[in-house]
Amino acid sequence: MSDLNTFSRELDRAFEKNFKLSEQIVRKVAFDGHREIVRQTPKDTGRAQANWQIEINGANDSEVDSVSPPDEERDKLSSVKLGDVIHIFNNVEYILPLEFDHASKQVPASGWVRSEAIRVENKLSEALKAI
């Protein structure tokens, strides 16, 4: 019986370790994805760049008044648990034209958000498969 108990405890520890590692991976990939989306956002006044927000398990329709990148938004990721839905969104009225129609010296082609979403999905899949 002792061997079975030992095996059970070791299995529990391994599961807990992988669970925590999976949460860390999700947080890191979301953090990097948010950072890249903000970085790649065309910057004229800074309003679009500053309005990239993060919410866990829901979004809102507010805009941020600040014109500096929302680094504090990434702090919200520290509470993410497996099963949570991370929403990265921007509520400025011109964000869709920037994403779909805009080309500039800053962003040579439209679609930087969609490209980053694909990169995040691939990176997350690869990282979680490695566990």
C-alpha positions in Angstrom: 0.0 0.0 0.0 2.9 2.3 0.7 4.2 2.1 -2.8 0.7 3.0 -4.1 0.6 6.0 -1.8 4.0 7.1 -2.9 3.1 6.7 -6.5 -0.1 8.7 -6.0 1.7 11.6 -4.3 4.4 11.7 -7.0 1.7 11.7 -9.7 -0.1 14.6 -7.9 3.1 16.6 -7.7 3.9 16.0 -11.4 0.3 17.1 -12.3 0.5 20.2 -10.1 3.9 21.1 -11.6 2.7 20.7 -15.2 -0.5 22.6 -14.3 1.4 25.6 -12.9 3.8 25.5 -15.8 0.9 25.5 -18.3 -0.5 28.6 -16.6 2.9 30.3 -16.7 3.2 29.5 -20.4 -0.3 30.9 -21.1 0.5 34.1 -19.2 3.9 34.6 -21.0 2.5 34.0 -24.5 -0.4 36.4 -23.8 2.0 39.0 -22.3 4.3 38.8 -25.4 1.3 38.9 -27.8 -0.1 42.0 -26.1 3.3 43.7 -26.1 3.8 43.0 -29.8 0.3 44.2 -30.8 0.9 47.4 -28.9 4.3 47.8 -30.4 3.1 47.3 -33.9 0.1 49.6 -33.6 0.6 52.6 -35.9 1.3 55.6 -33.7 0.1 59.1 -34.7 -1.3 60.5 -31.5 -0.7 57.3 -29.5 -4.4 56.9 -28.7 -4.8 53.6 -30.6 -1.6 52.2 -29.1 -2.7 53.2 -25.6 -6.1 51.6 -25.9 -5.0 48.0 -26.2 -6.7 46.5 -23.1 -6.7 43.1 -21.4 -9.6 41.6 -19.5 -10.0 38.1 -18.2 -13.3 36.3 -19.0 -14.9 39.3 -20.5 -14.3 42.6 -22.3 -15.6 46.2 -21.8 -16.4 49.1 -24.1 -14.3 51.7 -22.5 -11.5 53.8 -24.0 -8.3 54.7 -22.1 -7.6 58.4 -21.9 -3.9 58.0 -21.5 -1.6 58.3 -24.6 1.1 56.0 -23.2 1.2 52.3 -23.9 -0.9 50.3 -21.4 1.9 48.4 -19.6 -0.3 48.1 -16.5 -2.8 46.1 -18.6 -0.3 43.2 -18.6 -0.4 43.0 -14.8 -3.9 41.6 -15.2 -2.4 38.4 -16.7 -0.9 37.5 -13.3 -4.3 36.2 -12.2 -5.0 34.0 -15.3 -5.8 30.4 -14.6 -6.2 27.6 -17.0 -9.7 27.8 -18.5 -9.8 31.5 -18.4 -10.4 33.5 -21.6 -8.0 36.3 -22.2 -9.5 39.2 -24.2 -7.1 41.6 -25.8 -9.1 44.4 -27.4 -9.1 48.0 -28.5 -12.2 50.2 -28.5 -11.0 53.2 -30.5 -13.4 53.8 -33.3 -10.8 53.6 -36.0 -9.0 50.4 -34.9 -10.7 48.3 -37.6 -9.7 50.5 -40.5 -6.1 50.5 -39.1 -6.1 46.7 -39.0 -7.9 46.1 -42.3 -7.1 49.0 -44.5 -4.0 50.8 -43.2 -0.5 50.8 -44.6 2.2 53.2 -43.5 5.9 53.5 -42.8 5.1 52.1 -39.3 3.0 49.2 -40.5 3.7 48.4 -44.2 0.7 46.1 -44.5 -2.6 45.8 -42.7 -3.3 42.9 -40.5 -0.7 43.1 -37.7 -3.3 42.0 -35.1 -4.4 39.0 -37.1 -0.8 38.0 -37.8 0.1 38.3 -34.1 -3.0 36.2 -33.2 -1.8 33.4 -35.5 1.8 33.7 -34.0 0.4 33.5 -30.5 -1.8 30.5 -31.2 1.2 28.7 -32.8 3.6 29.6 -30.0 1.1 28.5 -27.4 0.4 25.1 -29.1 4.1 24.4 -29.5 4.9 25.3 -25.8 2.1 23.2 -24.4 2.9 20.2 -26.5 6.4 20.3 -25.0 5.2 19.8 -21.5 
